[in-house]
Amino acid sequence: MMKKIALVAALAATQVAFADATVETISNPVAMSASLKDPKAALEMIGAMTEPGFYVSAANASMEPANYVKAANASMDPAVFTNSMSYADPAVASKWMAAGMDPNFYTAFMVKMADPAKMMRWMTASMDMNNYQPAMNAMNPALFTKWMGASMDMKNYEGFLKMADVNTAGKYAAVAADPKTYGTFGTFADPKTYGAATAAFNPMSFFQFPVAPAAK
């Protein structure tokens, strides 16, 4: 009996950790912009977002002012632009096209959605007092004090100051000018791709100029 209780507790702790990790990914623009490039990673995220524990973790995270500050600071990272541009890469599109034609992908999706353990967690969610924690936190006076203090902390405005920072603009310009940012399309545009052929190319060879006659 004790082993069964320990196993249930361990599974519950795993679900909570998985839900917290998913919320962390979604609230981080850098991680979120990179997470959907792989169909398998997207499938895992869908599985996590259909768990009742995910919404509890998301509700708790939404009450923390530090999470909004972290998201604002991360949104200034040039990696967000790099990850977003990669969605135009034919290699990423081909992955999703292959997944759309793979029966195993749909099977894995259905297995996650029809998992009896998932259904049981939803059926028992209303009886789990931990799921009412966000409602209790919303009535905690300490939460309001935390938000009032956050509005007066100048460190929380660093994300907005980065927008006016010349270094941030320089980083974005460097990323935008880097062919690697655009994946396959960037490879086509990069002269280095063509190696010696580009170096040996001479446009003047297309024009034939008359040669002056030798002096007699």
MARVODREN-213509 format. One record per residue: residue in one letter; x, y, z of N, C-alpha, C, O, CB in turn. Coordinates in pm, whole numbers, padded with zeros to 5 digits, always signed. Glycine has a CB too. Layout:
<torvos>
AXYZXYZXYZXYZXYZ ...
</torvos>
This chain:
<torvos>
M+00084-00120+00000+00000+00000+00000+00087+00125+00000+00062+00220-00074-00095+00001+00122 M+00189+00123+00084+00278+00238+00094+00353+00261-00038+00379+00375-00077+00377+00219+00209 K+00387+00151-00107+00455+00163-00235+00365+00229-00339+00411+00310-00419+00502+00026-00284 K+00236+00193-00337+00142+00253-00430+00126+00401-00404+00121+00481-00498+00006+00183-00421 I+00119+00439-00276+00106+00581-00241+00230+00658-00286+00220+00768-00340+00086+00598-00088 A+00348+00598-00264+00473+00663-00305+00479+00678-00457+00528+00779-00508+00594+00582-00255 L+00428+00577-00529+00428+00582-00675+00335+00692-00725+00370+00766-00818+00387+00447-00734 V+00218+00703-00664+00123+00807-00703+00181+00945-00674+00166+01038-00754-00011+00789-00629 A+00246+00959-00559+00308+01087-00524+00419+01124-00622+00433+01240-00661+00363+01083-00382 A+00498+01024-00661+00607+01048-00756+00552+01090-00892+00606+01181-00956+00695+00923-00771 L+00445+01024-00936+00383+01059-01064+00325+01201-01059+00337+01277-01155+00274+00958-01100 A+00263+01235-00946+00207+01369-00931+00316+01475-00936+00299+01579-00999+00130+01380-00799 A+00430+01447-00869+00542+01542-00870+00598+01558-01011+00637+01668-01051+00653+01495-00773 T+00601+01447-01086+00650+01454-01223+00558+01540-01310+00605+01619-01393+00662+01313-01282 Q+00427+01524-01292+00331+01603-01367+00344+01752-01336+00335+01835-01426+00190+01556-01337 V+00366+01784-01209+00381+01924-01169+00507+01982-01232+00504+02094-01284+00387+01937-01015 A+00618+01907-01228+00743+01955-01287+00729+01973-01438+00781+02070-01494+00857+01857-01256 F+00659+01881-01502+00638+01889-01647+00552+02011-01681+00578+02081-01779+00571+01761-01699 A+00449+02035-01601+00362+02151-01624+00439+02282-01604+00423+02376-01682+00241+02147-01530 D+00522+02288-01499+00600+02408-01473+00698+02435-01587+00717+02549-01629+00676+02395-01340 A+00761+02327-01638+00855+02343-01749+00785+02393-01874+00841+02473-01948+00926+02211-01778 T+00663+02345-01899+00587+02390-02016+00549+02537-02005+00558+02611-02102+00461+02305-02033 V+00508+02578-01886+00474+02719-01864+00597+02806-01882+00589+02915-01937+00414+02739-01722 E+00712+02756-01835+00837+02830-01851+00871+02848-01999+00919+02954-02040+00952+02758-01778 T+00848+02745-02078+00876+02753-02222+00783+02853-02291+00828+02934-02372+00862+02615-02286 I+00656+02846-02259+00557+02932-02324+00578+03079-02288+00557+03167-02371+00416+02890-02287 S+00620+03105-02165+00637+03244-02121+00772+03302-02162+00797+03420-02138+00623+03252-01972 N+00858+03222-02223+00987+03270-02268+00985+03282-02420+00982+03180-02489+01102+03175-02222 P+00985+03404-02476+00976+03420-02622+01085+03347-02699+01061+03298-02809+00980+03566-02657 V+01206+03338-02642+01315+03270-02711+01287+03121-02721+01299+03062-02828+01448+03294-02637 A+01248+03061-02608+01220+02917-02607+01095+02884-02688+01091+02782-02757+01204+02867-02464 M+00993+02969-02679+00868+02943-02749+00887+02952-02900+00830+02872-02974+00760+03040-02704 S+00965+03048-02946+00985+03064-03089+01067+02951-03149+01066+02929-03270+01052+03196-03117 A+01140+02878-03063+01220+02766-03112+01152+02631-03093+01193+02532-03154+01354+02764-03043 S+01049+02626-03009+00993+02497-02970+00907+02431-03077+00895+02309-03079+00911+02515-02847 L+00848+02510-03166+00754+02453-03263+00818+02417-03396+00748+02380-03490+00642+02549-03286 K+00950+02427-03405+01016+02390-03530+01018+02238-03550+01023+02189-03662+01158+02445-03532 D+01014+02166-03440+01018+02019-03446+00879+01965-03413+00827+01993-03305+01124+01962-03347 P+00816+01888-03503+00682+01834-03474+00677+01750-03348+00576+01751-03277+00636+01750-03591 K+00784+01677-03318+00785+01595-03197+00780+01682-03072+00709+01650-02976+00910+01504-03194 A+00855+01792-03073+00852+01883-02959+00715+01948-02945+00666+01966-02834+00960+01991-02974 A+00653+01981-03059+00519+02039-03056+00418+01940-03001+00325+01978-02929+00477+02085-03195 L+00437+01813-03034+00346+01709-02984+00357+01696-02833+00256+01680-02763+00377+01575-03051 E+00479+01703-02782+00498+01696-02637+00435+01817-02568+00379+01805-02459+00648+01688-02604 M+00446+01933-02631+00387+02053-02572+00235+02045-02570+00171+02085-02473+00432+02178-02649 I+00176+01992-02677+00031+01975-02681-00014+01879-02571-00115+01902-02505-00015+01923-02819 G+00064+01772-02554+00031+01677-02447+00035+01742-02310-00049+01712-02225+00126+01560-02450 A+00132+01829-02288+00143+01897-02158+00033+02000-02138-00015+02019-02027+00279+01964-02146 M-00006+02067-02246-00108+02172-02235-00249+02117-02220-00342+02193-02193-00102+02262-02357 T-00265+01989-02236-00397+01927-02216-00405+01858-02080-00495+01777-02056-00426+01827-02328 E-00311+01889-01993-00313+01837-01856-00373+01942-01764-00348+02061-01780-00170+01798-01809 P-00454+01899-01665-00512+01998-01573-00406+02072-01493-00424+02189-01457-00608+01930-01478 G-00294+02004-01465-00188+02069-01389-00126+02186-01461-00073+02277-01398-00083+01969-01354 F-00131+02184-01594-00074+02294-01671-00146+02424-01641-00082+02528-01626-00080+02263-01821 Y-00277+02420-01632-00354+02542-01609-00335+02594-01467-00343+02715-01443-00502+02516-01637 V-00311+02504-01374-00281+02547-01237-00146+02619-01234-00133+02725-01174-00281+02426-01139 S-00047+02559-01299+00086+02621-01303+00081+02754-01377+00146+02851-01336+00187+02527-01371 A+00004+02759-01486-00007+02884-01563-00075+02993-01481-00035+03109-01488-00084+02860-01693 A-00176+02956-01404-00246+03054-01321-00153+03108-01212-00153+03228-01184-00372+02992-01259 N-00075+03019-01151+00019+03063-01049+00127+03153-01108+00165+03253-01048+00084+02943-00980 A+00176+03115-01227+00281+03195-01291+00230+03332-01332+00306+03429-01330+00335+03121-01413 S+00103+03341-01369+00048+03470-01413+00037+03571-01301+00020+03690-01326-00088+03449-01475 M+00047+03526-01178+00037+03616-01063+00172+03669-01017+00179+03754-00928-00031+03547-00949 E+00280+03619-01077+00413+03661-01036+00463+03773-01128+00481+03749-01248+00511+03542-01038 P+00486+03892-01076+00536+04002-01162+00672+03971-01224+00702+04020-01333+00545+04131-01082 A+00753+03891-01157+00886+03859-01209+00878+03785-01342+00967+03799-01426+00964+03776-01109 N+00772+03707-01362+00758+03634-01488+00734+03727-01606+00782+03701-01717+00643+03534-01477 Y+00662+03835-01583+00638+03932-01690+00766+04009-01723+00794+04040-01839+00526+04029-01650 V+00843+04038-01619+00971+04107-01641+01065+04018-01721+01132+04064-01813+01035+04148-01506 K+01070+03890-01684+01156+03795-01754+01116+03783-01902+01202+03779-01990+01151+03657-01686 A+00986+03776-01927+00937+03766-02065+00970+03891-02145+01007+03882-02262+00786+03741-02066 A+00956+04008-02084+00986+04133-02153+01134+04142-02188+01170+04185-02298+00945+04254-02068 N+01220+04103-02095+01364+04106-02121+01402+04007-02230+01485+04037-02316+01442+04077-01993 A+01342+03887-02227+01373+03785-02328+01326+03826-02466+01387+03788-02566+01311+03652-02289 S+01218+03903-02473+01165+03944-02604+01259+04038-02678+01247+04056-02799+01030+04012-02587 M+01354+04098-02606+01452+04186-02669+01571+04110-02725+01658+04169-02790+01500+04289-02569 D+01576+03980-02701+01688+03898-02746+01680+03877-02899+01575+03838-02949+01688+03761-02672 P+01789+03903-02973+01787+03879-03118+01757+03735-03155+01720+03706-03269+01919+03918-03178 A+01773+03642-03059+01743+03501-03088+01596+03482-03123+01562+03387-03193+01780+03414-02967 V+01509+03569-03075+01367+03561-03110+01349+03583-03260+01272+03513-03326+01284+03666-03029 F+01422+03680-03313+01416+03708-03457+01474+03591-03537+01419+03551-03639+01492+03839-03491 T+01585+03537-03489+01649+03424-03557+01557+03304-03561+01540+03240-03666+01780+03388-03488 N+01496+03272-03447+01406+03157-03442+01282+03178-03527+01232+03083-03588+01365+03129-03298 S+01232+03301-03532+01113+03329-03611+01143+03316-03760+01059+03266-03836+01060+03469-03579 M+01260+03359-03803+01297+03350-03943+01315+03205-03988+01298+03173-04105+01426+03429-03969 S+01350+03119-03894+01374+02980-03930+01245+02909-03974+01252+02804-04037+01435+02905-03813 Y+01129+02966-03941+01003+02903-03983+00981+02916-04134+00898+02844-04191+00886+02965-03909 A+01054+03006-04197+01046+03019-04343+01144+02925-04413+01149+02919-04536+01072+03163-04384 D+01222+02853-04334+01321+02761-04390+01250+02639-04449+01170+02576-04379+01425+02717-04282 P+01275+02604-04575+01212+02485-04633+01238+02357-04554+01157+02265-04557+01260+02466-04775 A+01351+02352-04483+01382+02233-04404+01280+02214-04291+01240+02102-04261+01523+02242-04346 V+01237+02326-04229+01136+02318-04123+01001+02281-04183+00927+02200-04126+01126+02453-04047 A+00968+02340-04297+00841+02307-04363+00836+02160-04404+00731+02096-04395+00820+02397-04486 S+00949+02108-04449+00951+01967-04491+00930+01873-04372+00870+01767-04386+01083+01934-04562 K+00981+01914-04255+00959+01832-04135+00810+01821-04103+00759+01713-04071+01034+01892-04014 W+00741+01935-04112+00598+01935-04082+00518+01863-04190+00417+01798-04160+00547+02078-04066 M+00562+01874-04315+00494+01802-04422+00511+01651-04405+00418+01574-04427+00548+01846-04560 A+00632+01611-04365+00657+01468-04341+00574+01418-04224+00522+01307-04226+00806+01443-04316 A+00564+01502-04119+00483+01463-04003+00336+01453-04039+00265+01367-03987+00502+01563-03889 G+00289+01540-04129+00150+01536-04171+00115+01413-04252-00002+01374-04260+00118+01657-04251 M+00215+01350-04311+00192+01229-04389+00234+01102-04316+00228+00992-04371+00265+01238-04520 D+00277+01119-04190+00326+01004-04113+00214+00954-04021+00174+01026-03930+00453+01042-04029 P+00164+00834-04042+00058+00781-03954+00103+00768-03809+00022+00778-03717+00012+00644-04005 N+00234+00747-03788+00285+00736-03652+00267+00866-03573+00248+00864-03452+00431+00696-03655 F+00274+00979-03646+00256+01108-03579+00114+01121-03526+00092+01165-03413+00288+01224-03677 Y+00017+01083-03609-00123+01090-03566-00152+00987-03457-00230+01012-03365-00218+01067-03686 T-00088+00873-03467-00106+00770-03364-00056+00819-03229-00121+00801-03127-00034+00640-03403 A+00062+00881-03231+00118+00935-03107+00028+01043-03048+00013+01053-02926+00259+00990-03131 F-00030+01125-03136-00121+01230-03090-00245+01170-03024-00287+01214-02917-00162+01321-03207 M-00304+01069-03087-00424+01007-03034-00395+00933-02904-00478+00931-02813-00484+00910-03136 V-00277+00872-02895-00241+00801-02772-00232+00899-02655-00277+00869-02544-00106+00727-02789 K-00175+01018-02680-00165+01118-02574-00302+01171-02534-00328+01194-02416-00075+01233-02618 M-00389+01192-02633-00520+01249-02604-00614+01147-02538-00699+01183-02457-00584+01301-02732 A-00598+01018-02573-00686+00914-02521-00625+00839-02406-00670+00730-02371-00723+00817-02631 D-00522+00896-02345-00456+00829-02232-00554+00821-02114-00602+00924-02066-00327+00906-02191 P-00584+00699-02066-00677+00686-01952-00631+00761-01828-00712+00813-01752-00697+00540-01918 A-00499+00767-01808-00446+00839-01692-00475+00988-01702-00503+01053-01601-00296+00816-01678 K-00468+01042-01824-00500+01184-01844-00647+01210-01814-00682+01308-01747-00467+01227-01989 M-00734+01121-01863-00877+01137-01836-00907+01128-01687-00992+01201-01635-00956+01031-01911 M-00837+01039-01619-00858+01025-01475-00813+01150-01401-00877+01192-01305-00783+00903-01421 R-00703+01211-01447-00656+01333-01382-00758+01446-01399-00777+01528-01308-00520+01376-01440 W-00824+01450-01515-00927+01553-01535-01050+01524-01449-01112+01616-01396-00967+01561-01683 M-01085+01399-01435-01203+01363-01355-01181+01392-01208-01275+01429-01137-01237+01216-01373 T-01059+01377-01161-01029+01398-01018-00976+01538-00989-00947+01570-00874-00930+01295-00971 A-00962+01622-01093-00904+01755-01072-00987+01839-00977-00932+01916-00898-00891+01827-01204 S-01119+01826-00984-01206+01907-00897-01195+01866-00751-01236+01940-00662-01350+01897-00942 M-01140+01746-00726-01128+01699-00587-00988+01719-00531-00962+01688-00415-01165+01551-00579 D-00898+01772-00612-00762+01797-00568-00752+01941-00518-00764+02035-00597-00660+01770-00682 M-00729+01958-00389-00726+02092-00330-00609+02175-00380-00613+02298-00373-00720+02082-00180 N-00504+02110-00432-00392+02187-00486-00433+02268-00608-00370+02369-00640-00276+02093-00522 N-00538+02225-00675-00583+02296-00795-00656+02425-00761-00683+02506-00850-00673+02207-00877 Y-00686+02445-00635-00753+02568-00593-00654+02670-00538-00692+02776-00489-00860+02537-00487 Q-00526+02635-00547-00423+02724-00493-00421+02861-00561-00404+02962-00492-00288+02660-00508 P-00437+02870-00694-00439+03004-00756-00549+03094-00700-00528+03214-00684-00457+02991-00907 A-00665+03037-00672-00774+03117-00616-00737+03168-00477-00771+03281-00440-00904+03036-00610 M-00667+03084-00400-00624+03127-00266-00517+03236-00277-00516+03331-00199-00570+03006-00186 N-00427+03221-00375-00321+03322-00392-00379+03456-00433-00326+03561-00395-00220+03275-00497 A-00487+03454-00509-00548+03579-00555-00604+03660-00439-00620+03782-00450-00658+03551-00656 M-00635+03594-00329-00690+03663-00211-00584+03693-00106-00616+03740+00003-00800+03581-00149 N-00459+03665-00140-00349+03687-00045-00303+03833-00052-00261+03877-00159-00231+03591-00073 P-00310+03909+00057-00266+04050+00055-00120+04066+00014-00082+04168-00041-00287+04114+00192 A-00039+03963+00041+00103+03972+00005+00122+03982-00146+00219+04041-00193+00178+03851+00059 L+00029+03924-00221+00038+03931-00367+00022+04074-00415+00095+04117-00505-00068+03841-00431 F-00072+04148-00358-00094+04287-00398+00027+04373-00359+00065+04465-00432-00222+04342-00333 T+00086+04343-00244+00206+04416-00201+00321+04391-00297+00398+04482-00329+00246+04376-00058 K+00332+04267-00343+00438+04232-00437+00422+04309-00568+00521+04357-00624+00437+04081-00463 W+00299+04320-00618+00275+04393-00742+00300+04542-00726+00351+04607-00817+00132+04369-00791 M+00264+04597-00611+00290+04739-00586+00440+04766-00580+00489+04866-00632+00224+04783-00455 G+00513+04674-00516+00657+04690-00509+00723+04674-00645+00822+04741-00674+00716+04590-00413 A+00669+04586-00728+00726+04563-00860+00715+04686-00948+00804+04713-01029+00659+04445-00928 S+00606+04761-00934+00587+04881-01017+00684+04992-00980+00705+05084-01060+00443+04931-01003 M+00741+04986-00861+00835+05090-00818+00981+05045-00829+01071+05122-00796+00805+05130-00676 D+01004+04923-00875+01140+04872-00889+01190+04901-01030+01137+04847-01127+01146+04717-00858 M+01291+04986-01042+01340+05028-01172+01405+04914-01250+01416+04922-01372+01438+05141-01156 K+01447+04808-01182+01506+04693-01252+01404+04625-01343+01440+04561-01442+01562+04592-01150 N+01277+04640-01309+01173+04577-01389+01147+04649-01521+01072+04600-01605+01045+04571-01309 Y+01210+04764-01539+01191+04840-01663+01311+04825-01758+01320+04896-01858+01168+04987-01631 E+01402+04733-01725+01522+04716-01808+01486+04673-01951+01552+04713-02046+01615+04612-01744 G+01380+04592-01964+01340+04548-02097+01304+04663-02188+01336+04660-02307+01223+04454-02086 F+01239+04765-02134+01202+04881-02216+01324+04968-02246+01333+05029-02353+01095+04964-02144 L+01419+04973-02152+01539+05051-02175+01627+04987-02282+01699+05056-02354+01619+05067-02045 K+01620+04855-02294+01699+04785-02396+01652+04824-02537+01730+04820-02632+01689+04633-02377 M+01525+04860-02548+01474+04899-02680+01543+05024-02732+01556+05042-02853+01322+04922-02673 A+01587+05111-02641+01653+05235-02680+01805+05222-02677+01876+05320-02699+01609+05349-02590 D+01856+05103-02649+02000+05080-02639+02058+05059-02779+02007+04978-02857+02030+04958-02548 V+02164+05133-02810+02229+05121-02941+02286+04980-02960+02286+04929-03072+02341+05226-02955 N+02334+04920-02854+02391+04785-02863+02286+04683-02908+02316+04592-02985+02451+04743-02729 T+02163+04700-02858+02055+04609-02898+02027+04622-03047+02009+04522-03116+01928+04638-02817 A+02023+04747-03096+02001+04769-03239+02115+04709-03321+02092+04653-03428+01988+04920-03269 G+02237+04721-03271+02351+04663-03340+02345+04512-03347+02381+04452-03448+02479+04706-03273 K+02300+04450-03239+02287+04304-03237+02182+04258-03338+02202+04160-03410+02250+04255-03096 Y+02071+04330-03342+01966+04295-03438+02014+04314-03582+01982+04233-03670+01841+04380-03413 A+02090+04420-03606+02141+04445-03740+02237+04334-03782+02237+04290-03897+02211+04582-03748 A+02321+04289-03687+02416+04182-03717+02344+04051-03748+02383+03977-03838+02513+04163-03601 V+02239+04024-03671+02163+03901-03693+02090+03908-03827+02085+03809-03900+02063+03878-03579 A+02032+04025-03859+01958+04040-03984+02049+04029-04106+02006+03987-04213+01886+04174-03987 A+02176+04066-04089+02270+04061-04201+02341+03926-04213+02413+03903-04310+02372+04170-04187 D+02321+03839-04118+02388+03709-04119+02306+03609-04202+02191+03583-04170+02407+03656-03974 P+02364+03552-04309+02289+03456-04391+02240+03334-04313+02141+03272-04351+02375+03410-04505 K+02310+03299-04205+02270+03182-04125+02133+03201-04061+02064+03104-04029+02374+03154-04017 T+02094+03326-04043+01964+03354-03982+01849+03300-04065+01745+03264-04011+01947+03505-03961 Y+01867+03294-04197+01759+03258-04287+01767+03114-04337+01699+03077-04432+01758+03351-04405 G+01849+03034-04273+01854+02892-04304+01892+02865-04449+01993+02916-04498+01722+02828-04274 T+01810+02786-04517+01838+02749-04656+01840+02870-04747+01925+02879-04836+01735+02650-04705 F+01748+02964-04727+01745+03084-04809+01873+03165-04791+01925+03223-04886+01622+03169-04776 G+01923+03170-04669+02047+03241-04643+02165+03175-04711+02258+03243-04754+02071+03250-04495 T+02162+03044-04721+02269+02972-04790+02274+03010-04937+02382+03026-04993+02251+02821-04775 F+02157+03024-04999+02152+03064-05139+02208+03205-05159+02272+03234-05260+02009+03057-05192 A+02185+03292-05061+02227+03431-05074+02372+03454-05033+02428+03560-05061+02138+03518-04992 D+02432+03357-04969+02569+03373-04919+02668+03342-05031+02669+03230-05082+02594+03280-04797 P+02752+03438-05071+02850+03411-05177+02946+03298-05142+02998+03231-05232+02929+03537-05205 K+02970+03276-05013+03063+03171-04973+03013+03032-05012+03091+02938-05022+03086+03177-04823 T+02882+03021-05034+02825+02892-05070+02882+02840-05202+02898+02720-05222+02672+02902-05081 Y+02913+02932-05289+02957+02893-05423+03108+02884-05436+03161+02854-05543+02904+02991-05523 G+03178+02910-05326+03321+02885-05318+03402+02946-05429+03390+03065-05459+03345+02741-05315 A+03487+02862-05491+03582+02909-05592+03512+02963-05715+03566+03048-05785+03675+02797-05631 A+03390+02914-05742+03318+02961-05860+03289+03110-05850+03298+03183-05948+03187+02884-05878 T+03255+03154-05729+03228+03297-05709+03357+03378-05717+03360+03486-05774+03160+03320-05573 A+03463+03322-05658+03590+03395-05658+03647+03409-05799+03710+03510-05831+03692+03325-05568 A+03624+03308-05883+03680+03312-06018+03591+03387-06116+03632+03415-06229+03702+03171-06068 F+03470+03419-06074+03377+03486-06165+03422+03628-06193+03447+03705-06100+03235+03485-06108 N+03431+03663-06318+03473+03797-06358+03370+03852-06457+03365+03806-06571+03616+03795-06422 P+03288+03948-06418+03185+04002-06508+03244+04060-06637+03176+04064-06740+03105+04109-06437 M+03370+04106-06631+03430+04169-06748+03455+04070-06860+03477+04110-06974+03560+04237-06710 S+03451+03939-06829+03474+03840-06932+03358+03835-07033+03373+03778-07142+03493+03703-06869 F+03243+03894-06998+03129+03896-07089+03144+04005-07197+03073+04006-07297+03000+03918-07011 F+03237+04094-07173+03254+04205-07265+03388+04190-07339+03493+04178-07276+03247+04342-07189 Q+03383+04190-07472+03503+04177-07552+03543+04317-07604+03471+04378-07683+03481+04077-07670 F+03657+04363-07559+03705+04493-07600+03809+04475-07711+03892+04385-07704+03766+04571-07480 P+03803+04558-07812+03903+04547-07921+04045+04570-07869+04071+04658-07787+03873+04648-08035 V+04132+04489-07919+04272+04501-07878+04342+04600-07969+04330+04593-08092+04343+04361-07881 A+04414+04690-07911+04485+04791-07991+04593+04723-08075+04665+04636-08025+04549+04900-07900 P+04606+04760-08203+04709+04701-08287+04848+04731-08236+04876+04839-08184+04696+04750-08430 A+04932+04636-08252+05071+04653-08206+05141+04763-08285+05122+04774-08406+05149+04520-08218 A+05219+04840-08219+05291+04949-08284+05395+04893-08380+05464+04796-08348+05359+05040-08179 K+05406+04953-08498+05504+04910-08599+05630+04992-08587+05725+04971-08663+05447+04923-08741 
</torvos>
